[in-house]
C-alpha cells in the first residue's frame, strides 16, 4: 500500500469517527433544546391552569384556538405519593377536531386541593416538532457529508503538497542507475527532515559510485592478473606432457592437474562474469533473436555431445525477440542448453519450445532438484565432469538483470526451465 493511501485511510477513518460523534451529539443537543422549548410551554400552560383552578376561576374551554389541550381528574392519595408530581412523555393522542391520532408531547402534573389530589394532563400536538426534527436531521447529514468531504480533500491537498519532495526523491531514484552517472539531487524543501534525507541520499550515492568504480577496477585487474598465471601454468603443463621421458603415472598426474587448472580457469571466468553482470557492466541493449541463437547452439552442442545420442526436438510457434545485451542473450541460451546436454541421460531427450513471450528447455532426468537452491552458486544435484556449478547461477543473474522471469519444474521425468518476458 502506498504511503498516500495509508495516510488517507487513517485520516478518513479518524475523520468519520470524529464527525459521526459530533453529528450525533449535535443532533441530540438540538432535539433536547427543542423538547425543552415545548416542555417550558407546557409547564407554563399547566401552571396557569392550576392557578386558575385553585383560585376558583373559570377554566378555559378546550376549543380556545390554542394547540394546547388539557383534562383534569381526581386521583387518590396513594397514587399521588407513588408517581412523580411532574412527568413528560411522547405518545399518540386522539384529536377530536381532526378525528385521528397524532403525536403529542404530554405533561402530567399532580397537585393538592382542599378536597384532595388532582392530576392535570396537558398536551400539545408535535407535528411541527417532527417536521423540525426531520429538517434538522437533513441539514446535519448534509453538513456532515460536506465537512467530511472538504476535510478529506483538504488533507489530500496538504499531504501531496508537503510530500512533494519525497515524490521527487523517489522519481530521481527510479531514474538513477549506478555507474551511468547521475544528476545532483536538487533540494528545494525547507523541511528539516527532507533536507537531512536528501543529504543522506546524496552521500550514499556518491559512496556507491566510488565503490562501484573501485569494484569495477578490481574485477578488471583480477581478470587480468589471475588469467595470465593460469594460462602460463597450463602452457607449462602442456610442455611437460610433450616430454617423452615421463612415466605413464607422471603423465596421468600432469593430465589431472591440467584438467583442474582448466576448471579453475572456467570458474574464475564465470565468477568474474557474474560480478560484471551484477554491476550492470553490460548496458548495450538491442533487439536479439532468440530463435537464431538457439538454432546455432543446438547444432554446436549436438556435435559436442554426439556420443550421448540425445534426441532434440525444437518447436517454434513464434519468432521470439528480447531487448537485452547480445552477449548476455548468448550466455543465457548457451548455459541453459549446455545444462540440458550435460545433465541429460544416455539416449535422452531435449525439448525446446519457443513462443511469442518466452521459451523453455526440458531434458530427461531421474529425480527433481531443489527449486530453492537450483539457481544458487555451486549447487549441483549430481556432480558432472566439466561443470563448474555456476551455469544456472549465471542464467538467473542474467534474467534478474534484464527483468526476465525464469522458473524450474520437474514433471513427467523431465527437468524444465521456462524463461518468459
C-alpha positions in Angstrom: 0.0 0.0 0.0 1.3 3.5 -0.9 2.1 6.0 1.9 -0.6 8.3 0.5 -3.3 5.7 0.6 -2.2 4.5 4.0 -2.3 8.1 5.5 -5.6 8.9 3.8 -7.2 5.7 5.1 -6.2 6.5 8.7 -7.3 10.2 8.3 -10.6 9.1 6.7 -11.4 6.6 9.5 -10.5 9.1 12.2 -12.5 11.9 10.4 -15.5 9.6 10.1 -15.5 8.6 13.7 -15.0 12.2 15.0 -17.6 13.7 12.6 -20.1 10.9 13.4 -19.7 11.5 17.1 -20.1 15.3 16.6 -23.2 14.8 14.4 -24.9 12.5 16.9 -24.1 14.8 19.8 -25.2 17.9 17.9 -28.4 16.3 16.7 -29.4 15.2 20.2 -28.4 18.5 21.7 -30.7 20.3 19.2 -33.6 17.9 19.8 -33.1 18.3 23.5 -33.3 22.0 23.1 -36.5 21.7 21.0 -38.1 19.5 23.7 -37.1 22.0 26.4 -38.9 24.7 24.5 -42.0 22.6 24.2 -41.8 21.4 27.8 -41.4 25.0 29.0 -44.5 26.0 27.1 -46.5 23.1 28.6 -45.2 23.9 32.0 -46.3 27.5 31.8 -49.7 26.5 30.5 -50.1 23.8 33.2 -49.1 26.3 35.9 -51.7 28.9 34.7 -54.4 26.2 34.7 -53.6 25.1 38.2 -53.6 28.7 39.5 -56.9 29.4 37.8 -58.4 26.2 39.3 -57.1 26.9 42.8 -58.4 30.5 42.7 -61.8 29.3 41.6 -61.6 31.0 38.2 -63.4 29.6 35.2 -61.2 27.1 33.3 -60.6 27.9 29.6 -62.6 25.9 27.1 -60.9 23.2 25.1 -61.6 25.0 21.8 -59.7 28.1 22.8 -57.8 28.5 19.5 -54.6 27.1 21.1 -52.7 23.9 20.2 -52.5 23.1 23.9 -55.2 20.8 25.3 -55.9 19.5 28.8 -58.0 17.4 31.0 -58.2 17.0 34.8 -59.4 14.3 37.1 -59.2 13.2 40.8 -56.6 10.8 42.0 -56.1 9.0 45.3 -53.5 10.0 47.9 -51.7 6.7 47.3 -51.5 7.4 43.6 -50.2 10.9 44.2 -47.5 9.6 46.5 -46.5 6.8 44.2 -46.0 8.8 40.9 -43.8 11.9 40.4 -45.5 15.3 40.7 -44.5 16.2 37.2 -43.5 14.0 34.3 -43.2 14.2 30.5 -43.8 11.7 27.7 -44.4 11.4 24.0 -47.3 9.4 22.7 -50.1 9.3 20.1 -53.3 11.1 21.2 -56.7 11.3 19.6 -57.6 14.8 18.3 -61.4 15.3 18.3 -61.3 18.1 15.7 -59.3 16.0 13.2 -60.8 12.7 14.2 -57.4 11.0 14.1 -54.4 10.2 16.2 -51.4 12.5 16.1 -48.1 12.6 18.0 -48.1 14.8 21.0 -45.9 15.9 23.9 -47.7 15.4 27.3 -47.1 16.9 30.7 -48.7 15.2 33.7 -48.9 17.3 36.9 -50.2 16.1 40.3 -51.3 18.8 42.7 -53.2 19.0 46.0 -56.5 20.8 46.5 -58.8 21.4 49.5 -60.8 18.4 48.5 -57.9 16.0 47.7 -55.5 15.4 44.9 -55.9 16.0 41.2 -53.9 15.2 38.1 -53.7 17.7 35.3 -52.7 16.3 31.8 -51.7 18.9 29.3 -50.6 18.0 25.8 -49.8 19.7 22.6 -49.6 18.2 19.1 -45.9 17.9 17.9 -46.4 17.7 14.1 -44.4 20.9 13.8 -41.7 19.5 16.1 -41.4 16.3 14.0 -41.0 18.5 10.8 -38.4 20.5 12.6 -36.6 17.3 13.7 -36.6 16.0 10.1 -35.3 19.3 8.9 -32.6 19.4 11.5 -31.6 15.8 10.7 -31.4 16.5 7.0 -29.3 19.6 7.4 -27.0 17.8 9.9 -26.4 15.0 7.3 -25.7 17.5 4.6 -23.4 19.4 6.8 -21.7 16.1 7.9 -21.1 15.0 4.4 -19.9 18.4 3.2 -17.5 19.0 6.0 -16.2 15.4 5.8 -15.5 15.8 2.0 -13.9 19.2 2.5 -11.7 17.7 5.3 -10.6 14.8 3.1 -9.9 16.9 0.1 -8.0 19.4 2.2 -6.0 16.6 3.8 -5.2 15.2 0.3 -4.0 18.6 -1.0 -1.9 19.3 2.1 -0.4 15.8 2.1 0.5 15.9 -1.6 1.9 19.4 -1.3 4.0 18.6 1.8 5.2 15.2 0.5 6.2 16.5 -2.9 10.0 16.4 -2.0 9.6 12.7 -1.3 8.0 12.0 -4.6 10.8 14.0 -6.3 13.3 11.9 -4.5 11.6 8.6 -5.5 11.4 9.7 -9.1 15.1 10.6 -9.0 15.9 7.1 -7.5 13.9 5.4 -10.2 15.9 7.0 -12.9 19.3 6.5 -11.2 21.5 3.7 -12.4 24.8 3.1 -10.7 27.8 3.6 -12.9 25.9 5.6 -15.6 26.5 9.0 -13.9 23.8 10.9 -12.0 22.3 14.4 -11.9 22.8 16.0 -8.5 19.6 15.9 -6.4 18.2 19.5 -6.2 16.6 20.2 -2.8 14.1 23.0 -2.8 12.4 22.0 0.5 12.7 23.9 3.8 11.6 21.0 5.9 14.5 19.8 8.1 13.7 16.1 7.7 13.7 16.3 3.9 16.9 18.3 4.0 18.6 15.5 6.1 17.1 12.8 3.9 18.4 14.5 0.7 21.9 14.9 2.2 22.0 11.3 3.3 20.9 10.1 -0.1 23.5 12.2 -1.9 26.3 11.0 0.4 25.1 7.4 -0.1 25.0 7.7 -3.9 28.5 9.3 -4.0 29.8 6.5 -1.8 28.2 3.8 -4.0 29.6 5.4 -7.2 33.1 5.3 -5.7 32.7 1.7 -4.5 31.4 0.8 -7.9 34.4 2.2 -9.7 36.7 0.5 -7.3 35.0 -2.8 -7.7 35.0 -2.5 -11.5 38.7 -1.7 -11.4 39.3 -4.7 -9.1 37.3 -7.0 -11.4 39.4 -5.9 -14.4 42.6 -6.3 -12.5 41.6 -9.7 -11.1 40.6 -10.9 -14.6 44.0 -9.9 -16.0 46.2 -10.9 -13.0 44.6 -14.3 -12.5 44.1 -15.4 -16.1 47.7 -14.7 -17.0 49.4 -17.0 -14.5 46.7 -19.7 -15.0 47.4 -19.6 -18.7 51.2 -19.8 -18.1 50.7 -22.9 -15.8 48.6 -24.6 -18.4 51.2 -24.0 -21.1 54.0 -25.3 -18.9 52.0 -28.5 -18.1 51.3 -29.0 -21.8 55.1 -28.6 -22.5 55.8 -31.2 -19.8 53.2 -33.6 -21.3 55.3 -33.5 -24.5 58.3 -34.8 -22.7 58.9 -38.4 -23.8 61.0 -39.2 -20.6 57.9 -39.0 -18.3 56.4 -42.2 -17.0 52.7 -43.1 -17.5 52.0 -42.4 -13.8 53.5 -38.9 -14.1 51.6 -38.2 -17.3 48.3 -39.1 -15.6 49.1 -36.8 -12.7 50.0 -33.9 -15.0 46.8 -34.5 -17.0 44.7 -34.4 -13.8 46.5 -31.2 -12.8 45.9 -29.7 -16.2 42.2 -30.6 -16.0 42.0 -29.0 -12.5 43.6 -25.8 -13.8 41.2 -25.6 -16.7 38.2 -26.0 -14.3 39.7 -23.2 -12.1 40.1 -21.0 -15.3 36.5 -21.6 -16.3 35.3 -21.0 -12.8 37.3 -17.8 -12.5 35.9 -16.5 -15.8 32.3 -17.4 -14.6 32.7 -15.6 -11.3 34.1 -12.5 -12.9 31.3 -12.6 -15.4 28.7 -12.8 -12.6 30.2 -9.8 -10.9 30.2 -7.8 -14.2 26.5 -8.7 -14.8 25.5 -7.8 -11.2 27.3 -4.5 -11.5 25.5 -3.6 -14.7 28.5 -3.5 -17.0 26.5 -4.9 -19.9 24.5 -1.9 -20.7 24.4 -2.1 -24.5 20.8 -3.3 -25.2 19.5 -4.3 -28.6 16.8 -6.4 -30.2 18.1 -10.0 -30.1 16.6 -13.0 -32.0 16.4 -16.0 -29.6 15.4 -18.4 -32.3 18.6 -17.9 -34.3 20.8 -18.2 -31.1 19.0 -21.5 -30.1 19.4 -22.9 -33.7 23.1 -22.1 -33.7 23.9 -23.6 -30.4 21.7 -26.7 -30.8 23.9 -27.6 -33.8 27.1 -26.9 -31.9 26.1 -29.0 -28.8 24.8 -31.8 -31.0 28.3 -32.3 -32.3 30.0 -31.9 -28.9 27.6 -34.4 -27.1 27.0 -36.8 -30.1 28.3 -39.7 -28.0 25.3 -39.4 -25.6 22.9 -40.0 -28.5 20.5 -37.3 -27.3 17.3 -36.6 -29.4 16.5 -32.9 -29.7 13.0 -31.6 -30.6 12.7 -27.9 -31.3 9.1 -26.4 -31.6 8.9 -22.8 -32.8 5.3 -21.4 -32.7 6.5 -17.8 -33.0 9.6 -15.6 -33.5 10.9 -14.6 -30.1 12.9 -11.3 -29.7 14.2 -9.9 -26.5 15.6 -6.4 -25.6 18.9 -7.2 -23.9 22.7 -7.2 -24.4 23.5 -9.7 -27.2 26.4 -11.3 -25.3 24.1 -11.9 -22.3 21.5 -13.4 -24.5 24.1 -15.8 -25.9 25.2 -16.7 -22.4 21.6 -17.2 -21.3 20.7 -19.6 -24.1 24.1 -21.5 -24.2 24.1 -22.1 -20.5 20.6 -23.5 -20.5 21.3 -25.7 -23.5 24.7 -26.9 -22.1 22.9 -27.7 -18.8 20.3 -29.7 -20.7 23.0 -31.7 -22.6 25.5 -32.1 -19.7 23.0 -33.3 -17.2 21.0 -35.5 -19.6 21.0 -39.3 -19.6 22.2 -41.6 -22.3 19.7 -41.7 -25.2 17.8 -38.9 -23.5 15.5 -36.3 -24.9 15.7 -32.4 -25.0 12.5 -30.5 -25.7 12.8 -26.8 -26.8 9.7 -24.8 -27.2 9.8 -21.2 -28.5 6.7 -19.0 -28.1 6.0 -15.3 -28.5 6.6 -14.4 -24.9 9.4 -16.9 -23.9 11.0 -20.2 -24.4 11.5 -23.4 -22.4 14.3 -26.1 -22.3 13.5 -29.5 -21.0 15.8 -32.6 -20.6 15.4 -36.1 -19.4 16.1 -36.8 -15.7 15.6 -39.2 -12.9 14.6 -37.0 -9.9 13.6 -33.5 -9.1 16.1 -30.9 -7.9 15.6 -28.5 -5.1 13.8 -25.4 -6.7 15.0 -23.2 -3.8 18.7 -24.0 -4.4 19.0 -24.8 -8.1 19.9 -21.2 -9.1 22.4 -20.7 -6.3 26.2 -20.8 -7.0 28.0 -24.2 -6.9 24.7 -26.1 -6.4 24.8 -29.4 -8.3 22.2 -32.2 -8.0 24.8 -34.6 -9.2 28.4 -33.8 -10.0 29.2 -33.8 -13.7 32.7 -33.6 -15.2 33.2 -30.2 -16.9 30.6 -28.5 -14.7 31.6 -25.5 -12.5 28.2 -25.3 -10.8 27.8 -21.6 -12.0 25.9 -22.1 -15.2 22.4 -21.8 -13.7 23.6 -19.0 -11.4 24.7 -17.1 -14.4 21.3 -17.7 -16.1 19.5 -16.5 -13.0 21.7 -13.4 -12.7 21.2 -12.5 -16.4 17.4 -12.9 -16.1 17.3 -10.8 -13.0 19.4 -8.0 -14.6 17.0 -7.9 -17.6 13.7 -8.2 -15.7 13.1 -11.7 -17.2 11.3 -14.4 -15.3 12.8 -17.9 -15.0 11.2 -20.9 -13.4 12.2 -24.6 -12.8 9.9 -27.5 -12.6 10.1 -31.3 -12.8 7.3 -33.2 -14.5 7.0 -36.4 -16.4 10.7 -37.2 -15.6 11.8 -34.0 -17.4 13.7 -31.1 -15.9 12.1 -28.0 -17.4 13.4 -24.4 -17.4 10.9 -21.8 -18.5 12.1 -18.3 -19.5 9.4 -15.6 -20.0 9.4 -11.8 -20.6 
